[in-house]
């Protein structure tokens, strides 16, 4: 099945869906590697503080971005991409999942 941009949900729209599903949920990010030209960030989704304390995430996502692309703030974009991947890995979607 080919990727259809018309069905793409932005991360900013999927984050509230995570919190609707997990009202006590938490999203954390950590820089895995950062240089002057690139960064790699891992995001973790937690159902609640207890799962976070026990290091038992619902899902994780990782992203890498390079400097010099279309987006000047590549570290911030990398963080958003990692969160989006973690949410997708947990299969949290809005309208796309129901169509």
HUNORFEN-V127265 format. One record per residue. N is the residue number from 1. RES is the residue in one letter. SS is DSSP state (2 for helix, 1 for strand, 0 for the rest). Layout:
{{N/RES/SS} {N/RES/SS}}
This chain:
{{1/X/0} {2/X/0} {3/X/0} {4/X/0} {5/X/2} {6/X/2} {7/X/2} {8/X/0} {9/X/0} {10/X/0} {11/X/2} {12/X/2} {13/X/2} {14/X/2} {15/X/2} {16/X/2} {17/X/2} {18/X/2} {19/X/2} {20/X/2} {21/X/2} {22/X/0} {23/X/0} {24/X/0} {25/X/0} {26/X/1} {27/X/1} {28/X/1} {29/X/1} {30/X/1} {31/X/1} {32/X/1} {33/X/1} {34/X/1} {35/X/0} {36/X/0} {37/X/0} {38/X/1} {39/X/1} {40/X/1} {41/X/1} {42/X/1} {43/X/1} {44/X/1} {45/X/1} {46/X/1} {47/X/0} {48/X/0} {49/X/2} {50/X/2} {51/X/2} {52/X/2} {53/X/2} {54/X/0} {55/X/0} {56/X/0} {57/X/0} {58/X/0} {59/X/1} {60/X/1} {61/X/1} {62/X/1} {63/X/1} {64/X/1} {65/X/1} {66/X/1} {67/X/0} {68/X/0} {69/X/0} {70/X/0} {71/X/0} {72/X/0} {73/X/0} {74/X/2} {75/X/2} {76/X/2} {77/X/2} {78/X/2} {79/X/2} {80/X/2} {81/X/2} {82/X/2} {83/X/2} {84/X/2} {85/X/2} {86/X/2} {87/X/2} {88/X/2} {89/X/2} {90/X/0} {91/X/0} {92/X/0} {93/X/0} {94/X/0} {95/X/2} {96/X/2} {97/X/2} {98/X/2} {99/X/0}}
